Amino acid sequence: MTDHSQSTAAAEPTGRIVLLTTSHRVAPGVLSWPAWQTLHAADRVLCADPGHPQLPYLREAGVEVEHTAADAHELVAACAGGRTVVVLPGGEGDQRLTDGLARLAGSGRVSMPDLELLPGSYDLPGARLLDLVQVMDRVRRECPWTSRQTHRGLAKYAIEEAYELVEAIEDGDREELREELGDVLLQVVFHARIAEEGIPAGEDGEDGEDGEDDGEALGAFSIDDVAGALVQKLIHRHPHVFGDAQAKTPEDVHAHWQRTKAVEKRRESVTDGVPVGQPGLALAAKLAGRARAGGVAVELPRGEGIGYELLELAARAEAEGVDPETALRAAARVYRDAIRAAEGVGAPAR
């Protein structure tokens, strides 16, 4: 004979617990349509954090929220009879609650309600860059070393990180590549954060006419200004993507790019804008490339010494589509390995 009370209990709906997560990188109140539907249809909406950023917007939408830190047993009981309870965890989640629910489910002694994780808002691509900006801002304000850095003081690190990035690319190490890209990105965000403060006259060599600090901040800008200018540049220099221009080959794209740059920069010479502080082979190849692309017919200078020979080699490499710096580094790596082999030492760790 079947126990009637047992069959009734087994047939009773167990309800549903919905953990509604939101991203702090998305503006509060911007929730998915399924999230709004679930919130309005729920029997109870619970939130332990009275300062949760979503609460003002839920109130405006007519969603009643109870400020309570219910434990796993209380939540399961609240779902009895087929009710739906929505929980709004804090920004760090609620490990205590989720662990408690997992223990109850694993015990086998409790009829568990359906448990659903519902993302109320999603991170868009690039959302973690917002975290980076926030972290950089705090480090700039609170770290004794970081707070004292200047553009000039950091310049050497930008060069070092760029070379380490090139090495990771040449090694083909994906983990190193990801890390070095992060280090290069740090330099960009770091400099942009410093630039938000402007440069007081007298700092980094920016003195007033009398050589004294006049205390005024010069040229302040933010990471948003940097990104905004870059977006405008990319759109303007890709009319074949964002406009009506046609470009069917990489050469067409390069021609578009060069024409647009010429108009933007209003340069007097094809050599304008070429940084002379870069490594010698790269500088020689860049100059040769600018002269060739600009249609400037000029003979390579002749002279005595290895410098003129290297200049000729760099120009020849550029004309053949070879980066002389990359080629020389590749040969130098082979040379390094040969030296280590002659010494009886193994290849260096990658």
C-alpha positions as CSV (number, residue, x, y, z in Angstrom):
1,M,0.0,0.0,0.0
2,T,1.4,3.4,-1.0
3,D,1.8,6.1,1.7
4,H,-0.5,8.9,0.5
5,S,1.5,11.6,2.3
6,Q,4.7,10.4,0.6
7,S,3.1,10.5,-2.9
8,T,1.6,13.9,-2.2
9,A,5.0,15.3,-1.2
10,A,6.7,13.8,-4.2
11,A,4.2,15.3,-6.5
12,E,4.5,18.8,-5.0
13,P,6.3,21.2,-7.4
14,T,9.7,22.1,-6.1
15,G,9.9,25.5,-7.8
16,R,12.9,27.4,-9.2
17,I,15.8,29.4,-7.9
18,V,17.3,31.9,-10.4
19,L,20.7,33.4,-9.7
20,L,20.6,36.6,-11.8
21,T,24.1,37.8,-12.5
22,T,25.0,41.2,-13.9
23,S,28.2,42.7,-15.2
24,H,29.7,45.8,-13.5
25,R,31.1,46.7,-16.9
26,V,27.6,47.3,-18.2
27,A,25.6,50.3,-17.1
28,P,23.1,49.4,-14.2
29,G,19.5,49.0,-15.5
30,V,20.6,47.6,-18.8
31,L,19.4,44.1,-18.5
32,S,18.4,41.4,-21.1
33,W,14.8,40.9,-21.9
34,P,14.7,37.4,-20.3
35,A,16.1,38.9,-17.1
36,W,13.3,41.5,-17.0
37,Q,10.7,38.9,-17.8
38,T,12.0,36.6,-15.0
39,L,12.1,39.5,-12.5
40,H,8.5,40.6,-13.2
41,A,7.2,37.0,-13.0
42,A,9.1,36.0,-9.9
43,D,7.3,35.3,-6.6
44,R,10.1,36.9,-4.6
45,V,13.3,38.8,-5.5
46,L,16.1,38.7,-2.9
47,C,19.3,40.7,-2.6
48,A,21.6,40.8,0.4
49,D,23.4,43.9,-0.7
50,P,21.3,47.1,0.0
51,G,23.8,49.0,-2.2
52,H,23.5,46.8,-5.2
53,P,23.7,49.1,-8.3
54,Q,20.7,47.5,-9.9
55,L,18.2,48.2,-7.1
56,P,17.2,51.8,-8.1
57,Y,16.4,50.6,-11.6
58,L,14.4,47.6,-10.4
59,R,12.4,49.9,-8.1
60,E,11.6,52.2,-11.1
61,A,10.5,49.2,-13.1
62,G,8.1,48.1,-10.3
63,V,10.1,45.1,-9.1
64,E,9.9,44.7,-5.3
65,V,13.2,43.5,-3.8
66,E,13.6,42.1,-0.3
67,H,16.9,42.9,1.4
68,T,17.8,39.6,3.0
69,A,20.7,37.2,3.0
70,A,18.8,33.9,2.8
71,D,20.8,30.7,3.2
72,A,20.4,27.6,1.1
73,H,17.7,25.9,3.3
74,E,15.6,29.1,3.4
75,L,15.8,29.5,-0.4
76,V,14.7,25.9,-1.0
77,A,11.8,26.4,1.5
78,A,10.8,29.6,-0.2
79,C,10.4,27.7,-3.5
80,A,7.9,25.2,-2.1
81,G,4.7,24.9,-4.0
82,G,6.4,25.7,-7.3
83,R,7.3,29.3,-6.6
84,T,10.2,31.1,-8.3
85,V,12.7,33.0,-6.3
86,V,15.3,35.3,-8.0
87,V,18.5,36.1,-6.1
88,L,20.7,39.1,-7.1
89,P,24.3,38.1,-6.0
90,G,26.8,40.9,-5.2
91,G,29.6,41.8,-7.6
92,E,31.8,39.0,-6.2
93,G,29.0,36.4,-6.3
94,D,27.8,34.5,-3.2
95,Q,30.1,31.6,-2.6
96,R,28.4,30.8,0.7
97,L,25.0,30.4,-0.9
98,T,26.1,28.4,-3.9
99,D,28.2,26.1,-1.8
100,G,25.2,25.6,0.5
101,L,22.9,24.7,-2.5
102,A,25.5,22.3,-3.8
103,R,25.7,20.5,-0.4
104,L,21.9,20.2,-0.2
105,A,21.7,18.9,-3.7
106,G,24.4,16.4,-3.0
107,S,22.9,15.1,0.2
108,G,20.0,13.4,-1.6
109,R,17.7,14.2,1.4
110,V,16.1,17.3,-0.1
111,S,13.8,17.7,-3.1
112,M,15.7,20.5,-4.8
113,P,14.1,23.2,-6.9
114,D,15.4,23.8,-10.4
115,L,18.5,26.0,-10.2
116,E,19.2,28.4,-13.0
117,L,22.0,30.8,-13.7
118,L,20.7,33.7,-15.7
119,P,23.1,36.4,-17.0
120,G,21.2,39.6,-16.9
121,S,23.9,41.5,-18.8
122,Y,26.8,40.4,-20.9
123,D,30.3,41.8,-21.3
124,L,30.9,43.1,-24.8
125,P,34.3,42.5,-26.5
126,G,36.9,44.7,-24.9
127,A,34.9,45.0,-21.6
128,R,38.0,43.9,-19.6
129,L,39.7,47.0,-20.8
130,L,37.4,48.9,-18.4
131,D,38.8,46.9,-15.5
132,L,42.3,47.7,-16.7
133,V,41.5,51.5,-16.7
134,Q,40.1,51.3,-13.2
135,V,43.0,49.2,-11.8
136,M,45.5,51.6,-13.4
137,D,43.7,54.6,-11.9
138,R,43.9,53.1,-8.4
139,V,47.5,52.0,-8.8
140,R,48.5,55.5,-10.0
141,R,46.9,57.0,-6.9
142,E,48.0,54.6,-4.2
143,C,51.3,53.0,-5.3
144,P,54.4,55.0,-4.1
145,W,56.4,54.0,-7.2
146,T,53.7,54.3,-9.8
147,S,52.4,57.6,-8.6
148,R,55.8,59.3,-9.2
149,Q,56.4,58.1,-12.7
150,T,56.6,60.5,-15.7
151,H,56.4,60.0,-19.5
152,R,60.1,60.4,-19.8
153,G,60.9,58.1,-16.9
154,L,58.8,55.3,-18.5
155,A,60.0,55.8,-22.1
156,K,62.7,53.1,-21.7
157,Y,60.2,50.5,-20.6
158,A,58.1,51.1,-23.7
159,I,61.1,50.3,-25.9
160,E,62.0,47.2,-23.8
161,E,58.5,45.9,-23.9
162,A,58.2,46.4,-27.7
163,Y,61.4,44.3,-28.2
164,E,60.1,41.6,-25.9
165,L,56.9,41.5,-27.9
166,V,58.9,41.1,-31.1
167,E,60.9,38.3,-29.5
168,A,57.7,36.5,-28.5
169,I,56.4,36.8,-32.0
170,E,59.6,35.4,-33.5
171,D,59.7,32.5,-31.0
172,G,56.1,31.6,-31.9
173,D,55.3,31.3,-28.1
174,R,51.6,32.0,-27.8
175,E,51.7,32.3,-24.0
176,E,54.6,34.7,-24.1
177,L,52.9,36.6,-26.9
178,R,49.8,37.2,-24.8
179,E,51.8,38.3,-21.8
180,E,54.0,40.7,-23.9
181,L,50.9,42.2,-25.6
182,G,49.6,42.9,-22.1
183,D,52.9,44.6,-21.1
184,V,52.8,46.8,-24.2
185,L,49.1,47.6,-23.4
186,L,50.1,48.5,-19.9
187,Q,52.5,51.1,-21.3
188,V,49.7,52.7,-23.3
189,V,47.3,52.8,-20.4
190,F,50.0,54.0,-18.0
191,H,51.0,56.9,-20.2
192,A,47.4,57.8,-20.8
193,R,46.7,57.8,-17.1
194,I,49.6,60.2,-16.4
195,A,48.4,62.4,-19.3
196,E,45.1,62.8,-17.5
197,E,46.9,64.9,-14.9
198,G,48.5,67.1,-17.6
199,I,52.2,68.0,-17.3
200,P,52.9,70.7,-14.8
201,A,55.3,73.2,-16.4
202,G,58.8,72.3,-15.3
203,E,58.2,68.6,-15.3
204,D,59.9,66.4,-18.0
205,G,61.8,69.5,-19.1
206,E,58.7,71.6,-19.8
207,D,59.8,74.8,-18.0
208,G,58.4,78.3,-18.3
209,E,60.4,80.9,-20.1
210,D,62.1,81.8,-16.9
211,G,63.1,78.2,-16.3
212,E,60.8,77.9,-13.3
213,D,57.8,75.8,-12.7
214,D,54.7,78.1,-13.2
215,G,52.4,75.4,-11.8
216,E,50.1,75.1,-14.7
217,A,49.0,71.8,-16.2
218,L,49.6,71.4,-19.9
219,G,47.8,69.2,-22.5
220,A,45.7,66.9,-20.3
221,F,44.0,64.0,-22.1
222,S,42.7,60.5,-21.2
223,I,42.7,57.0,-22.5
224,D,39.3,57.8,-24.1
225,D,40.9,60.6,-26.1
226,V,43.6,58.2,-27.2
227,A,41.1,55.5,-28.3
228,G,38.7,58.1,-29.9
229,A,41.5,59.5,-32.0
230,L,42.6,56.1,-33.0
231,V,39.0,55.1,-34.0
232,Q,38.7,58.2,-36.2
233,K,42.1,57.5,-37.8
234,L,41.2,53.9,-38.6
235,I,37.9,54.9,-40.1
236,H,39.4,57.8,-42.1
237,R,42.2,55.7,-43.4
238,H,40.0,52.8,-44.5
239,P,37.6,54.4,-46.9
240,H,37.3,51.0,-48.6
241,V,35.8,49.6,-45.4
242,F,33.8,52.5,-44.1
243,G,33.2,54.5,-47.3
244,D,32.7,54.1,-51.0
245,A,36.3,53.7,-52.1
246,Q,37.5,50.5,-53.7
247,A,40.5,48.4,-52.7
248,K,40.9,44.9,-54.0
249,T,44.6,44.3,-53.1
250,P,46.9,45.0,-50.3
251,E,48.7,47.4,-52.6
252,D,45.5,49.4,-53.1
253,V,45.0,49.6,-49.3
254,H,48.6,50.8,-48.9
255,A,48.1,53.5,-51.6
256,H,44.9,54.7,-49.8
257,W,46.8,54.8,-46.5
258,Q,49.7,56.8,-47.9
259,R,47.5,59.3,-49.7
260,T,45.4,59.9,-46.6
261,K,48.4,60.3,-44.4
262,A,49.9,62.8,-46.9
263,V,46.8,64.9,-46.7
264,E,46.5,64.6,-42.9
265,K,50.2,65.4,-42.1
266,R,50.8,68.0,-44.8
267,R,54.5,66.9,-44.9
268,E,57.1,68.8,-46.9
269,S,59.3,65.7,-47.3
270,V,58.7,62.0,-47.5
271,T,61.2,61.7,-44.7
272,D,59.0,63.7,-42.3
273,G,57.8,61.6,-39.4
274,V,60.5,59.0,-39.7
275,P,62.0,58.6,-36.1
276,V,65.7,58.8,-36.5
277,G,66.2,57.3,-33.0
278,Q,65.2,53.8,-34.2
279,P,67.8,51.1,-34.9
280,G,70.0,51.9,-37.8
281,L,69.0,49.1,-40.2
282,A,65.3,49.9,-39.6
283,L,65.9,53.6,-40.2
284,A,67.8,53.0,-43.4
285,A,65.1,50.7,-44.7
286,K,62.3,53.1,-43.7
287,L,64.0,56.0,-45.5
288,A,64.5,53.8,-48.6
289,G,60.9,52.7,-48.5
290,R,59.6,56.3,-48.2
291,A,61.8,57.5,-51.1
292,R,60.6,54.6,-53.3
293,A,56.9,55.0,-52.4
294,G,57.1,58.7,-52.9
295,G,58.8,58.4,-56.3
296,V,61.8,60.4,-55.2
297,A,64.7,59.4,-57.5
298,V,67.8,59.7,-55.4
299,E,71.0,57.7,-55.5
300,L,72.3,56.1,-52.3
301,P,75.2,58.1,-50.9
302,R,78.6,56.6,-51.4
303,G,81.3,56.7,-48.9
304,E,84.0,54.7,-47.1
305,G,83.2,52.4,-44.2
306,I,80.8,49.7,-43.1
307,G,78.0,52.2,-42.6
308,Y,77.5,52.9,-46.3
309,E,77.7,49.1,-47.0
310,L,75.0,48.5,-44.4
311,L,72.9,51.3,-45.9
312,E,73.1,49.7,-49.3
313,L,72.1,46.3,-47.9
314,A,69.2,47.7,-45.9
315,A,67.9,49.5,-49.0
316,R,68.2,46.4,-51.1
317,A,66.4,44.3,-48.5
318,E,63.5,46.9,-48.4
319,A,63.2,46.8,-52.2
320,E,63.0,43.0,-52.0
321,G,60.3,43.1,-49.3
322,V,62.6,41.9,-46.6
323,D,62.8,43.6,-43.2
324,P,66.5,43.9,-42.6
325,E,66.1,44.0,-38.8
326,T,64.1,40.8,-38.7
327,A,66.6,39.1,-41.1
328,L,69.6,40.2,-39.1
329,R,68.0,39.0,-35.9
330,A,67.2,35.6,-37.4
331,A,70.8,35.2,-38.6
332,A,72.1,36.4,-35.2
333,R,70.0,33.8,-33.4
334,V,71.5,31.1,-35.6
335,Y,74.9,32.5,-34.7
336,R,74.1,32.6,-31.0
337,D,73.1,28.9,-31.1
338,A,76.3,28.0,-33.0
339,I,78.3,29.8,-30.2
340,R,76.5,27.9,-27.5
341,A,77.0,24.6,-29.4
342,A,80.7,25.3,-29.6
343,E,80.7,25.9,-25.9
344,G,78.9,22.6,-25.3
345,V,75.9,24.5,-23.9
346,G,72.3,23.6,-24.9
347,A,69.9,26.0,-26.7
348,P,68.6,28.8,-24.5
349,A,65.2,28.3,-22.9
350,R,62.3,29.7,-24.8
